[in-house]
Amino acid sequence: MLGTKAGNTGQCFLTRRKTQSWNISKHFEQRPTNETMSLQPKTKRILWVSAIVLVVLIALGAWFTLTKFFREEKEVFANEDEHFKYGSLGAEGDRGIPYYLWLVLPRVFPDLMPGPGGYKSLGVVWEEGHEIPVGFSKKVVGFARITNNCAVCHTATYRLREDEVPHVVVAGPAHTNNVQSMLRFLFKAAHDPRFNSDIIMNEIRLVSANNYGNGGRSNRKSNLPGWNALSPAASRSRIGPRAAMMP
């Protein structure tokens, strides 16, 4: 009697477990492949707008990067001599110095120069009417950059009279240019505590024609950190954008 009741109970238990297992498998049974999930029209519009906005942002970012960092402007020279003296060797992208940074270095660090006159004190050949010395190239690669070329070591000058403007000889030996002193000046300037964004950007605003920040106008120099470290000669030389570089 007890054995019969136990057998019936076991059969009921097994039947119940099979029923539950069948229900679970039916619940998780994969839907037919012909039934597709449809999106609401509003959801579709949101996805399309998001995709369009993303594409536009990527395109603007690519254009900004190309324009500000990689765009190159073609150089044009009147003749081969001018090309030799001021043409680019293609090194601006790797080791070119931002033009305005190069421009203001003698103004910020006149005490690190071998003498008065800015870059002229290094013996470079500087022709009248040119914004850079012979042997240097100014080229736009995203922004204006400057580097040297072959003429820095292969340009000579001579005068027939003491008061005569020097004549430039292309491909001649550079008997006045002190390249080693120029490199020493750049290294010393880069390690000087005055080489900071406040002082450098303030000088760039003075010599550039832009309208960013405070409209190109400088704050009082005495308020700049480290300004008192400049020599009195530096203050006297700050008249005009090229006063510290030309005699």
TORGULUM-394651 format. One record per atom (N, C-alpha, C): atom name; residue number from 1; x, y, z. Coordinates in nm, 2 decimals, padded with zeros to 4 digits. Each point is the difference from the previous one (the first is absolute). Layout:
  site  pos      xx      yy      zz
    CA  NUM       X       Y       Z
...
// end
This chain:
  site  pos      xx      yy      zz
     N    1   00.08  -00.12   00.00
    CA    1  -00.08   00.12   00.00
     C    1   00.09   00.12   00.00
     N    2   00.09   00.00   00.09
    CA    2   00.10   00.12   00.01
     C    2   00.08   00.01  -00.13
     N    3   00.04  -00.12  -00.05
    CA    3   00.07   00.00  -00.13
     C    3  -00.07   00.06  -00.11
     N    4  -00.13  -00.03  -00.01
    CA    4  -00.09   00.05  -00.11
     C    4  -00.01   00.15   00.01
     N    5  -00.02   00.06   00.12
    CA    5  -00.02   00.14   00.02
     C    5   00.13   00.07  -00.04
     N    6   00.12  -00.06   00.04
    CA    6   00.13   00.06  -00.03
     C    6   00.02   00.01  -00.15
     N    7  -00.04  -00.11  -00.07
    CA    7   00.01  -00.01  -00.15
     C    7  -00.08   00.11  -00.07
     N    8  -00.13   00.01   00.05
    CA    8  -00.08   00.11  -00.06
     C    8   00.05   00.14   00.02
     N    9   00.06   00.02   00.12
    CA    9   00.05   00.13   00.03
     C    9   00.12   00.03  -00.09
     N   10   00.09  -00.10  -00.02
    CA   10   00.11   00.02  -00.08
     C   10  -00.04   00.03  -00.15
     N   11  -00.10  -00.07  -00.05
    CA   11  -00.04   00.03  -00.13
     C   11  -00.06   00.14  -00.02
     N   12  -00.08   00.04   00.10
    CA   12  -00.05   00.14  -00.01
     C   12   00.11   00.10   00.00
     N   13   00.10  -00.02   00.08
    CA   13   00.12   00.09   00.01
     C   13   00.07   00.01  -00.13
     N   14   00.02  -00.12  -00.07
    CA   14   00.07   00.00  -00.12
     C   14  -00.08   00.07  -00.11
     N   15  -00.13  -00.03   00.00
    CA   15  -00.09   00.06  -00.10
     C   15   00.00   00.15   00.02
     N   16   00.00   00.06   00.12
    CA   16   00.00   00.14   00.03
     C   16   00.13   00.06  -00.05
     N   17   00.11  -00.07   00.02
    CA   17   00.13   00.06  -00.05
     C   17   00.01   00.00  -00.15
     N   18  -00.05  -00.10  -00.06
    CA   18   00.00   00.00  -00.15
     C   18  -00.09   00.12  -00.05
     N   19  -00.11   00.02   00.06
    CA   19  -00.09   00.11  -00.04
     C   19   00.07   00.13   00.01
     N   20   00.07   00.03   00.12
    CA   20   00.07   00.12   00.02
     C   20   00.11   00.02  -00.10
     N   21   00.08  -00.10  -00.03
    CA   21   00.11   00.01  -00.09
     C   21  -00.05   00.03  -00.14
     N   22  -00.12  -00.06  -00.04
    CA   22  -00.05   00.03  -00.13
     C   22  -00.05   00.14  -00.01
     N   23  -00.06   00.05   00.11
    CA   23  -00.05   00.14   00.00
     C   23   00.12   00.10  -00.01
     N   24   00.11  -00.03   00.07
    CA   24   00.12   00.09   00.00
     C   24   00.06   00.00  -00.14
     N   25   00.02  -00.12  -00.06
    CA   25   00.05   00.00  -00.14
     C   25  -00.08   00.07  -00.10
     N   26  -00.13  -00.01   00.02
    CA   26  -00.09   00.07  -00.09
     C   26   00.00   00.15   00.01
     N   27   00.03   00.04   00.13
    CA   27   00.01   00.14   00.03
     C   27   00.12   00.07  -00.07
     N   28   00.11  -00.08   00.00
    CA   28   00.13   00.05  -00.06
     C   28   00.02  -00.05  -00.14
     N   29  -00.10  -00.05  -00.06
    CA   29   00.01  -00.05  -00.13
     C   29   00.02   00.12  -00.10
     N   30   00.09  -00.01  -00.09
    CA   30   00.03   00.11  -00.09
     C   30  -00.12   00.03  -00.09
     N   31  -00.02   00.13  -00.02
    CA   31  -00.11   00.04  -00.08
     C   31   00.03  -00.04  -00.15
     N   32  -00.10  -00.01  -00.08
    CA   32   00.02  -00.03  -00.14
     C   32   00.08   00.11  -00.06
     N   33   00.08  -00.03  -00.10
    CA   33   00.09   00.09  -00.07
     C   33  -00.08   00.11  -00.08
     N   34  -00.12  -00.03  -00.04
    CA   34  -00.07   00.09  -00.08
     C   34  -00.07   00.11   00.08
     N   35   00.02   00.00   00.14
    CA   35  -00.06   00.10   00.08
     C   35   00.12   00.10   00.03
     N   36  -00.01   00.12  -00.05
    CA   36   00.11   00.10   00.02
     C   36  -00.05   00.11   00.10
     N   37   00.11   00.05   00.07
    CA   37  -00.03   00.11   00.10
     C   37  -00.02   00.13  -00.07
     N   38  -00.10   00.07   00.02
    CA   38  -00.03   00.13  -00.07
     C   38   00.02   00.11   00.10
     N   39   00.07   00.12  -00.05
    CA   39   00.02   00.11   00.09
     C   39  -00.11   00.10  -00.03
     N   40  -00.03   00.08   00.11
    CA   40  -00.10   00.10  -00.01
     C   40   00.06   00.11  -00.09
     N   41  -00.09   00.08  -00.07
    CA   41   00.05   00.11  -00.09
     C   41   00.08   00.10   00.07
     N   42  -00.04   00.03   00.13
    CA   42   00.07   00.10   00.07
     C   42   00.15  -00.05   00.04
     N   43   00.01  -00.13   00.03
    CA   43   00.13  -00.05   00.03
     C   43   00.09   00.00  -00.13
     N   44  -00.06  -00.03  -00.11
    CA   44   00.07   00.00  -00.13
     C   44   00.05   00.14  -00.03
     N   45  -00.08   00.10   00.03
    CA   45   00.04   00.14  -00.03
     C   45   00.12   00.04   00.09
     N   46  -00.01  -00.04   00.13
    CA   46   00.11   00.03   00.09
     C   46   00.13  -00.06  -00.04
     N   47  -00.01  -00.13  -00.04
    CA   47   00.12  -00.07  -00.05
     C   47   00.07   00.07  -00.12
     N   48  -00.09   00.04  -00.10
    CA   48   00.05   00.06  -00.12
     C   48   00.06   00.14   00.04
     N   49  -00.06   00.08   00.08
    CA   49   00.05   00.13   00.04
     C   49   00.13  -00.02   00.07
     N   50   00.01  -00.10   00.09
    CA   50   00.13  -00.02   00.07
     C   50   00.11  -00.04  -00.09
     N   51  -00.03  -00.09  -00.10
    CA   51   00.10  -00.04  -00.09
     C   51   00.05   00.12  -00.09
     N   52  -00.09   00.09  -00.04
    CA   52   00.04   00.11  -00.08
     C   52   00.08   00.10   00.08
     N   53  -00.04   00.02   00.12
    CA   53   00.08   00.09   00.09
     C   53   00.14  -00.05   00.02
     N   54   00.01  -00.13   00.03
    CA   54   00.13  -00.07   00.02
     C   54   00.09   00.02  -00.12
     N   55  -00.06  -00.02  -00.12
    CA   55   00.08   00.01  -00.13
     C   55   00.05   00.15  -00.01
     N   56  -00.09   00.09   00.02
    CA   56   00.04   00.14  -00.01
     C   56   00.11   00.04   00.10
     N   57  -00.01  -00.05   00.12
    CA   57   00.11   00.03   00.10
     C   57   00.13  -00.06  -00.04
     N   58   00.00  -00.12  -00.05
    CA   58   00.12  -00.06  -00.05
     C   58   00.06   00.07  -00.11
     N   59  -00.08   00.05  -00.10
    CA   59   00.05   00.08  -00.11
     C   59   00.06   00.13   00.04
     N   60  -00.07   00.07   00.10
    CA   60   00.05   00.13   00.05
     C   60   00.13  -00.02   00.07
     N   61   00.01  -00.11   00.08
    CA   61   00.13  -00.03   00.07
     C   61   00.11  -00.03  -00.10
     N   62  -00.03  -00.07  -00.10
    CA   62   00.11  -00.03  -00.10
     C   62   00.04   00.12  -00.07
     N   63  -00.10   00.09  -00.04
    CA   63   00.03   00.13  -00.07
     C   63   00.09   00.09   00.09
     N   64  -00.04   00.01   00.13
    CA   64   00.07   00.08   00.09
     C   64   00.15  -00.05   00.02
     N   65   00.01  -00.13   00.02
    CA   65   00.14  -00.06   00.01
     C   65   00.08   00.03  -00.12
     N   66  -00.05  -00.02  -00.12
    CA   66   00.07   00.02  -00.12
     C   66   00.04   00.14  -00.02
     N   67  -00.09   00.10   00.03
    CA   67   00.02   00.14  -00.02
     C   67   00.10   00.05   00.10
     N   68  -00.01  -00.04   00.13
    CA   68   00.08   00.06   00.10
     C   68   00.14  -00.06   00.02
     N   69   00.02  -00.12  -00.05
    CA   69   00.12  -00.08   00.03
     C   69   00.07  -00.05  -00.13
     N   70  -00.07  -00.02  -00.11
    CA   70   00.06  -00.07  -00.11
     C   70  -00.01   00.07  -00.13
     N   71  -00.08   00.11  -00.01
    CA   71  -00.02   00.07  -00.13
     C   71   00.13   00.07  -00.04
     N   72   00.04  -00.02  -00.12
    CA   72   00.12   00.07  -00.05
     C   72  -00.03   00.10  -00.11
     N   73   00.07   00.11   00.01
    CA   73  -00.02   00.10  -00.11
     C   73   00.12   00.00  -00.09
     N   74  -00.02   00.01  -00.13
    CA   74   00.10   00.00  -00.09
     C   74   00.09   00.12   00.00
     N   75   00.13  -00.02  -00.01
    CA   75   00.10   00.11   00.00
     C   75   00.02   00.05  -00.14
     N   76   00.01   00.13  -00.02
    CA   76   00.02   00.07  -00.13
     C   76   00.12   00.09   00.02
     N   77   00.10  -00.01  -00.09
    CA   77   00.11   00.09   00.01
     C   77   00.03   00.06  -00.14
     N   78   00.06   00.12   00.00
    CA   78   00.02   00.08  -00.12
     C   78   00.10  -00.07  -00.09
     N   79   00.10  -00.06   00.06
    CA   79   00.11  -00.07  -00.08
     C   79   00.07  -00.11   00.08
     N   80   00.09  -00.07  -00.06
    CA   80   00.07  -00.11   00.07
     C   80   00.08   00.05   00.12
     N   81   00.06   00.12  -00.01
    CA   81   00.08   00.05   00.11
     C   81  -00.09   00.01   00.12
     N   82  -00.11   00.06  -00.01
    CA   82  -00.09   00.02   00.11
     C   82  -00.05  -00.13   00.06
     N   83  -00.02  -00.10  -00.09
    CA   83  -00.04  -00.13   00.04
     C   83   00.11  -00.07   00.08
     N   84   00.12   00.02  -00.04
    CA   84   00.11  -00.06   00.07
     C   84   00.02   00.07   00.14
     N   85  -00.02   00.13   00.01
    CA   85   00.02   00.07   00.12
     C   85  -00.12  -00.03   00.10
     N   86  -00.12  -00.01  -00.05
    CA   86  -00.12   00.00   00.09
     C   86  -00.09  -00.12  -00.02
     N   87   00.04  -00.09  -00.09
    CA   87  -00.09  -00.12  -00.03
     C   87   00.00  -00.11   00.11
     N   88  -00.10  -00.07   00.01
    CA   88  -00.02  -00.11   00.10
     C   88   00.07  -00.12  -00.05
     N   89   00.06  -00.08   00.10
    CA   89   00.05  -00.13  -00.03
     C   89  -00.10  -00.11   00.04
     N   90  -00.12   00.04   00.05
    CA   90  -00.10  -00.10   00.04
     C   90   00.02  -00.05   00.14
     N   91   00.07   00.08   00.09
    CA   91   00.03  -00.05   00.13
     C   91  -00.10   00.07   00.10
     N   92  -00.09   00.09  -00.04
    CA   92  -00.08   00.07   00.09
     C   92  -00.09  -00.09   00.09
     N   93  -00.05  -00.11  -00.07
    CA   93  -00.09  -00.09   00.08
     C   93   00.07  -00.07   00.11
     N   94   00.13  -00.03  -00.01
    CA   94   00.07  -00.08   00.10
     C   94   00.07   00.09   00.10
     N   95   00.06   00.11  -00.04
    CA   95   00.08   00.08   00.09
     C   95  -00.01   00.15  -00.02
     N   96  -00.11   00.04  -00.06
    CA   96  -00.03   00.14  -00.02
     C   96  -00.04   00.06   00.13
     N   97   00.05   00.12   00.02
    CA   97  -00.04   00.08   00.12
     C   97  -00.12   00.09  -00.04
     N   98  -00.10   00.01   00.09
    CA   98  -00.11   00.10  -00.04
     C   98   00.06   00.14  -00.02
     N   99  -00.04   00.06  -00.11
    CA   99   00.06   00.12  -00.04
     C   99   00.00   00.11   00.11
     N  100  -00.11   00.02   00.06
    CA  100  -00.01   00.11   00.10
     C  100   00.08  -00.03   00.12
     N  101   00.01  -00.13   00.04
    CA  101   00.09  -00.03   00.11
     C  101   00.14   00.03  -00.03
     N  102   00.05  -00.03  -00.12
    CA  102   00.13   00.03  -00.05
     C  102   00.02   00.15   00.00
     N  103  -00.10   00.07  -00.04
    CA  103   00.01   00.15  -00.02
     C  103   00.02   00.07   00.14
     N  104  -00.06  -00.05   00.10
    CA  104   00.01   00.07   00.13
     C  104   00.11  -00.04   00.09
     N  105   00.07  -00.11  -00.03
    CA  105   00.10  -00.05   00.09
     C  105   00.11   00.11   00.03
     N  106   00.05   00.07  -00.10
    CA  106   00.10   00.10   00.03
     C  106  -00.06   00.11   00.09
     N  107  -00.12   00.03  -00.01
    CA  107  -00.07   00.10   00.08
     C  107  -00.01  -00.04   00.15
     N  108  -00.02  -00.13   00.02
    CA  108  -00.02  -00.05   00.13
     C  108   00.13  -00.03   00.07
     N  109   00.10  -00.04  -00.08
    CA  109   00.13  -00.05   00.05
     C  109   00.12   00.08  -00.06
     N  110   00.00   00.13   00.00
    CA  110   00.11   00.07  -00.06
     C  110   00.13  -00.02   00.08
     N  111  -00.01  -00.04   00.13
    CA  111   00.12  -00.02   00.07
     C  111   00.07  -00.13  -00.03
     N  112  -00.07  -00.09  -00.07
    CA  112   00.06  -00.13  -00.04
     C  112   00.07   00.01  -00.14
     N  113  -00.02   00.12  -00.07
    CA  113   00.06   00.02  -00.13
     C  113   00.15   00.03   00.02
     N  114   00.08  -00.03  -00.10
    CA  114   00.15   00.04   00.02
     C  114   00.02   00.15  -00.01
     N  115  -00.10   00.08  -00.04
    CA  115   00.02   00.14  -00.01
     C  115  -00.13   00.07  -00.04
     N  116   00.00   00.13  -00.01
    CA  116  -00.12   00.07  -00.04
     C  116  -00.04  -00.03  -00.14
     N  117  -00.13   00.03  -00.04
    CA  117  -00.04  -00.02  -00.13
     C  117  -00.08  -00.13  -00.03
     N  118  -00.03  -00.07   00.10
    CA  118  -00.08  -00.12  -00.02
     C  118   00.07  -00.11  -00.08
     N  119  -00.07  -00.05  -00.10
    CA  119   00.06  -00.11  -00.08
     C  119   00.11   00.06  -00.09
     N  120   00.01   00.13  -00.02
    CA  120   00.11   00.05  -00.07
     C  120   00.13  -00.02   00.07
     N  121  -00.01   00.00   00.13
    CA  121   00.12  -00.02   00.08
     C  121   00.06  -00.14  -00.02
     N  122  -00.07  -00.09  -00.06
    CA  122   00.05  -00.14  -00.03
     C  122   00.07   00.00  -00.14
     N  123   00.01   00.11  -00.06
    CA  123   00.07   00.01  -00.13
     C  123  -00.08  -00.05  -00.12
     N  124  -00.14  -00.01   00.01
    CA  124  -00.08  -00.04  -00.11
     C  124   00.00   00.12  -00.11
     N  125  -00.03  -00.04  -00.12
    CA  125  -00.01   00.10  -00.11
     C  125  -00.15   00.03  -00.01
     N  126  -00.03   00.13   00.02
    CA  126  -00.13   00.05   00.00
     C  126  -00.02   00.11  -00.10
     N  127  -00.07  -00.03  -00.11
    CA  127  -00.02   00.10  -00.10
     C  127  -00.11   00.10   00.03
     N  128   00.01   00.12  -00.04
    CA  128  -00.10   00.10   00.02
     C  128  -00.13  -00.04  -00.07
     N  129  -00.11   00.02   00.07
    CA  129  -00.14  -00.03  -00.06
     C  129  -00.04  -00.15   00.02
     N  130   00.08  -00.08   00.07
    CA  130  -00.04  -00.14   00.03
     C  130  -00.03  -00.02   00.15
     N  131  -00.10  -00.08   00.03
    CA  131  -00.03  -00.02   00.14
     C  131   00.08  -00.10   00.07
     N  132   00.07  -00.08  -00.07
    CA  132   00.09  -00.10   00.05
     C  132   00.14   00.00  -00.06
     N  133   00.10  -00.05   00.07
    CA  133   00.14   00.01  -00.06
     C  133   00.01  -00.10  -00.11
     N  134   00.11   00.02  -00.08
    CA  134   00.03  -00.10  -00.10
     C  134   00.04  -00.13   00.07
     N  135  -00.04  -00.11  -00.06
    CA  135   00.02  -00.13   00.06
     C  135  -00.11  -00.05   00.08
     N  136  -00.11   00.07   00.01
    CA  136  -00.12  -00.04   00.07
     C  136  -00.12   00.00  -00.09
     N  137  -00.09  -00.10   00.03
    CA  137  -00.12  -00.01  -00.08
     C  137  -00.12   00.01   00.09
     N  138  -00.09   00.08  -00.05
    CA  138  -00.13   00.02   00.07
     C  138  -00.11  -00.07  -00.09
     N  139  -00.06  -00.10   00.05
    CA  139  -00.10  -00.07  -00.07
     C  139  -00.12  -00.04   00.09
     N  140  -00.12   00.00  -00.06
    CA  140  -00.12  -00.03   00.07
     C  140  -00.02  -00.15  -00.01
     N  141   00.01  -00.07   00.11
    CA  141  -00.04  -00.14   00.01
     C  141  -00.10  -00.01   00.12
     N  142  -00.12   00.03  -00.03
    CA  142  -00.10   00.02   00.10
     C  142   00.00   00.14   00.05
     N  143   00.12   00.04   00.05
    CA  143   00.02   00.14   00.04
     C  143   00.14   00.03  -00.05
     N  144   00.04   00.13   00.01
    CA  144   00.13   00.05  -00.05
     C  144   00.11  -00.06   00.09
     N  145   00.10  -00.07  -00.07
    CA  145   00.11  -00.06   00.07
     C  145   00.13   00.05  -00.07
     N  146   00.11   00.00   00.08
    CA  146   00.12   00.04  -00.06
     C  146   00.11  -00.10   00.03
     N  147   00.09  -00.02  -00.09
    CA  147   00.11  -00.09   00.01
     C  147   00.11   00.05  -00.09
     N  148   00.12  -00.06   00.01
    CA  148   00.11   00.04  -00.08
     C  148   00.01  -00.08  -00.13
     N  149   00.08   00.05  -00.10
    CA  149   00.02  -00.08  -00.12
     C  149   00.15   00.01  -00.03
     N  150   00.04  -00.04  -00.12
    CA  150   00.14  -00.01  -00.03
     C  150   00.07   00.14   00.00
     N  151  -00.07   00.10  -00.03
    CA  151   00.06   00.13  -00.01
     C  151   00.05   00.06   00.13
     N  152  -00.04  -00.06   00.11
    CA  152   00.05   00.04   00.13
     C  152   00.15  -00.01   00.01
     N  153   00.06  -00.10  -00.07
    CA  153   00.14  -00.03   00.00
     C  153   00.07   00.03  -00.14
     N  154  -00.08   00.04  -00.09
    CA  154   00.05   00.02  -00.14
     C  154  -00.04   00.13  -00.06
     N  155   00.01   00.11   00.07
    CA  155  -00.03   00.13  -00.05
     C  155   00.10   00.10   00.06
     N  156   00.07   00.07  -00.09
    CA  156   00.10   00.09   00.05
     C  156  -00.04   00.15  -00.04
     N  157   00.07   00.09   00.06
    CA  157  -00.02   00.14  -00.04
     C  157   00.13   00.07  -00.02
     N  158   00.00   00.12  -00.07
    CA  158   00.12   00.08  -00.01
     C  158  -00.05   00.14  -00.03
     N  159   00.09   00.10   00.03
    CA  159  -00.02   00.14  -00.02
     C  159   00.12   00.06  -00.07
     N  160  -00.02   00.09  -00.09
    CA  160   00.11   00.07  -00.07
     C  160   00.04   00.12   00.08
     N  161  -00.10   00.06   00.07
    CA  161   00.03   00.11   00.08
     C  161  -00.06  -00.02   00.14
     N  162   00.05   00.07   00.10
    CA  162  -00.04  -00.02   00.14
     C  162  -00.15   00.04   00.02
     N  163  -00.05   00.10  -00.07
    CA  163  -00.14   00.04   00.02
     C  163  -00.09  -00.07  -00.10
     N  164   00.04  -00.09  -00.07
    CA  164  -00.08  -00.07  -00.11
     C  164  -00.08  -00.11   00.06
     N  165  -00.12  -00.02  -00.05
    CA  165  -00.08  -00.11   00.04
     C  165   00.06  -00.13  -00.05
     N  166   00.02  -00.10   00.09
    CA  166   00.07  -00.12  -00.04
     C  166  -00.07  -00.07  -00.12
     N  167   00.08  -00.05  -00.09
    CA  167  -00.05  -00.08  -00.11
     C  167   00.00  -00.15   00.04
     N  168  -00.11  -00.07  -00.03
    CA  168  -00.02  -00.14   00.04
     C  168   00.05  -00.09  -00.11
     N  169   00.09  -00.09   00.03
    CA  169   00.05  -00.10  -00.09
     C  169  -00.06  -00.14   00.03
     N  170  -00.09  -00.04  -00.09
    CA  170  -00.07  -00.13   00.02
     C  170   00.10  -00.11  -00.02
     N  171   00.00  -00.10   00.09
    CA  171   00.08  -00.12  -00.01
     C  171   00.14   00.03   00.05
     N  172   00.03   00.12   00.05
    CA  172   00.13   00.02   00.05
     C  172   00.02  -00.05   00.14
     N  173   00.12   00.00   00.06
    CA  173   00.02  -00.05   00.14
     C  173  -00.05   00.11   00.10
     N  174  -00.08  -00.05   00.09
    CA  174  -00.05   00.09   00.11
     C  174   00.10   00.03   00.10
     N  175   00.08   00.11  -00.02
    CA  175   00.11   00.03   00.09
     C  175  -00.03   00.08   00.12
     N  176  -00.13   00.03   00.01
    CA  176  -00.04   00.08   00.12
     C  176  -00.10  -00.07   00.09
     N  177  -00.07  -00.10  -00.05
    CA  177  -00.11  -00.06   00.07
     C  177   00.05  -00.10   00.11
     N  178  -00.04   00.02   00.12
    CA  178   00.04  -00.09   00.11
     C  178  -00.11  -00.09   00.04
     N  179  -00.01  -00.11  -00.07
    CA  179  -00.11  -00.10   00.02
     C  179   00.00  -00.06   00.14
     N  180   00.12  -00.02   00.05
    CA  180   00.01  -00.06   00.13
     C  180  -00.06   00.09   00.11
     N  181   00.03   00.13  -00.01
    CA  181  -00.05   00.09   00.10
     C  181  -00.16   00.01  -00.02
     N  182  -00.05  -00.02  -00.12
    CA  182  -00.14   00.00  -00.02
     C  182  -00.07  -00.11   00.07
     N  183   00.06  -00.12  -00.01
    CA  183  -00.05  -00.12   00.07
     C  183   00.01   00.02   00.15
     N  184   00.11   00.05   00.05
    CA  184   00.01   00.02   00.14
     C  184  -00.10   00.10   00.06
     N  185  -00.03   00.10  -00.08
    CA  185  -00.11   00.10   00.04
     C  185  -00.13  -00.07   00.01
     N  186  -00.04  -00.08  -00.10
    CA  186  -00.13  -00.07   00.00
     C  186  -00.01  -00.10   00.12
     N  187   00.11  -00.07   00.03
    CA  187   00.00  -00.09   00.12
     C  187  -00.01   00.07   00.13
     N  188   00.07   00.11   00.01
    CA  188   00.00   00.08   00.13
     C  188  -00.14   00.07   00.02
     N  189  -00.06   00.05  -00.11
    CA  189  -00.13   00.06   00.01
     C  189  -00.11  -00.10   00.04
     N  190   00.01  -00.13  -00.05
    CA  190  -00.10  -00.10   00.03
     C  190   00.01  -00.04   00.14
     N  191   00.12   00.01   00.07
    CA  191   00.01  -00.04   00.14
     C  191  -00.01   00.12   00.09
     N  192  -00.02   00.12  -00.05
    CA  192  -00.01   00.11   00.09
     C  192  -00.14   00.01   00.06
     N  193  -00.01   00.04   00.13
    CA  193  -00.13   00.01   00.07
     C  193  -00.09   00.10  -00.06
     N  194   00.05   00.10  -00.08
    CA  194  -00.08   00.09  -00.07
     C  194  -00.07  -00.06  -00.12
     N  195   00.04  -00.11  -00.04
    CA  195  -00.06  -00.07  -00.11
     C  195  -00.13  -00.07   00.05
     N  196  -00.11   00.09   00.01
    CA  196  -00.13  -00.05   00.04
     C  196  -00.11   00.06  -00.08
     N  197  -00.12  -00.05   00.01
    CA  197  -00.11   00.05  -00.09
     C  197  -00.03   00.14   00.03
     N  198   00.00   00.05   00.12
    CA  198  -00.03   00.14   00.03
     C  198   00.08   00.10  -00.07
     N  199   00.13  -00.02   00.01
    CA  199   00.10   00.10  -00.06
     C  199   00.00  -00.02  -00.15
     N  200   00.01  -00.12  -00.05
    CA  200   00.01  -00.03  -00.14
     C  200  -00.12   00.05  -00.08
     N  201  -00.12  -00.04   00.05
    CA  201  -00.12   00.04  -00.07
     C  201  -00.02   00.15   00.01
     N  202   00.04   00.07   00.11
    CA  202  -00.01   00.14   00.01
     C  202   00.08   00.07  -00.11
     N  203   00.12  -00.05  -00.02
    CA  203   00.09   00.06  -00.11
     C  203  -00.06  -00.03  -00.14
     N  204  -00.06  -00.12  -00.02
    CA  204  -00.05  -00.03  -00.13
     C  204  -00.12   00.09  -00.03
     N  205  -00.08   00.03   00.11
    CA  205  -00.11   00.10  -00.03
     C  205   00.05   00.13  -00.04
     N  206   00.12   00.04   00.05
    CA  206   00.05   00.13  -00.03
     C  206   00.05   00.01  -00.15
     N  207   00.05  -00.11  -00.05
    CA  207   00.06   00.00  -00.14
     C  207  -00.10  -00.05  -00.10
     N  208  -00.11  -00.07   00.04
    CA  208  -00.09  -00.05  -00.10
     C  208  -00.12   00.09  -00.03
     N  209  -00.07  -00.03  -00.10
    CA  209  -00.11   00.09  -00.04
     C  209  -00.13  -00.07   00.02
     N  210  -00.01  -00.09   00.10
    CA  210  -00.12  -00.07   00.03
     C  210  -00.09   00.07   00.09
     N  211  -00.12  -00.04   00.02
    CA  211  -00.09   00.06   00.09
     C  211  -00.06  -00.10   00.11
     N  212   00.08  -00.10   00.03
    CA  212  -00.04  -00.09   00.10
     C  212   00.03   00.05   00.14
     N  213  -00.05  -00.06   00.10
    CA  213   00.03   00.03   00.14
     C  213  -00.05   00.14   00.03
     N  214   00.10   00.09   00.04
    CA  214  -00.03   00.14   00.03
     C  214   00.01   00.09  -00.12
     N  215  -00.02  -00.05  -00.12
    CA  215   00.00   00.08  -00.12
     C  215   00.14   00.04  -00.04
     N  216   00.10  -00.08   00.04
    CA  216   00.13   00.02  -00.05
     C  216   00.07   00.10   00.09
     N  217  -00.07   00.06   00.10
    CA  217   00.06   00.10   00.09
     C  217   00.07  -00.08   00.12
     N  218   00.11   00.05   00.04
    CA  218   00.07  -00.07   00.11
     C  218  -00.04   00.06   00.13
     N  219   00.01  -00.08   00.11
    CA  219  -00.01   00.05   00.13
     C  219   00.12   00.07   00.04
     N  220   00.01   00.07   00.11
    CA  220   00.12   00.07   00.04
     C  220   00.11  -00.11   00.02
     N  221   00.11   00.03  -00.06
    CA  221   00.11  -00.10   00.01
     C  221   00.05  -00.02   00.14
     N  222  -00.01   00.10   00.08
    CA  222   00.05  -00.02   00.14
     C  222  -00.08  -00.10   00.08
     N  223  -00.12  -00.04  -00.05
    CA  223  -00.09  -00.09   00.07
     C  223   00.04  -00.15  -00.04
     N  224   00.08  -00.01  -00.11
    CA  224   00.03  -00.14  -00.04
     C  224   00.10  -00.06   00.09
     N  225  -00.02  -00.13   00.03
    CA  225   00.10  -00.07   00.09
     C  225   00.13  -00.01  -00.07
     N  226   00.11   00.03   00.07
    CA  226   00.13  -00.01  -00.05
     C  226   00.05   00.12  -00.08
     N  227  -00.09   00.10  -00.02
    CA  227   00.04   00.11  -00.09
     C  227   00.12   00.08   00.06
     N  228   00.00   00.01   00.13
    CA  228   00.11   00.08   00.06
     C  228   00.14  -00.07  -00.03
     N  229  -00.01  -00.13  -00.04
    CA  229   00.13  -00.06  -00.02
     C  229   00.06   00.04  -00.13
     N  230  -00.07   00.07  -00.09
    CA  230   00.05   00.05  -00.12
     C  230   00.09   00.12   00.02
     N  231   00.10   00.02  -00.08
    CA  231   00.09   00.11   00.01
     C  231  -00.06   00.13  -00.04
     N  232   00.05   00.11   00.05
    CA  232  -00.05   00.13  -00.05
     C  232   00.01   00.02  -00.15
     N  233   00.10  -00.06  -00.06
    CA  233   00.01   00.01  -00.14
     C  233  -00.11  -00.07  -00.07
     N  234  -00.06  -00.10   00.06
    CA  234  -00.11  -00.07  -00.06
     C  234  -00.12   00.09  -00.01
     N  235  -00.03   00.08   00.11
    CA  235  -00.11   00.09   00.00
     C  235   00.02   00.11  -00.11
     N  236   00.12   00.04  -00.01
    CA  236   00.02   00.11  -00.10
     C  236  -00.01  -00.05  -00.14
     N  237   00.02  -00.13  -00.02
    CA  237   00.00  -00.06  -00.14
     C  237  -00.14  -00.03  -00.04
     N  238  -00.10   00.01   00.08
    CA  238  -00.14  -00.04  -00.03
     C  238  -00.08   00.11  -00.08
     N  239   00.05   00.05  -00.11
    CA  239  -00.06   00.10  -00.07
     C  239  -00.02  -00.06  -00.14
     N  240  -00.12  -00.04  -00.03
    CA  240  -00.03  -00.06  -00.13
     C  240   00.03  -00.15   00.00
     N  241  -00.06  -00.07  -00.10
    CA  241   00.00  -00.15   00.01
     C  241   00.14  -00.06  -00.03
     N  242   00.09   00.08  -00.07
    CA  242   00.12  -00.06  -00.04
     C  242   00.12   00.08   00.07
     N  243  -00.03   00.08   00.10
    CA  243   00.11   00.08   00.05
     C  243   00.11  -00.08   00.06
     N  244  -00.03  -00.12   00.06
    CA  244   00.10  -00.08   00.07
     C  244   00.08  -00.08  -00.10
     N  245  -00.04   00.00  -00.13
    CA  245   00.07  -00.09  -00.09
     C  245   00.08   00.08  -00.11
     N  246  -00.04   00.13  -00.02
    CA  246   00.07   00.07  -00.10
     C  246   00.09   00.11   00.06
     N  247   00.11   00.04  -00.06
    CA  247   00.08   00.10   00.06
     C  247  -00.06   00.13   00.00
// end
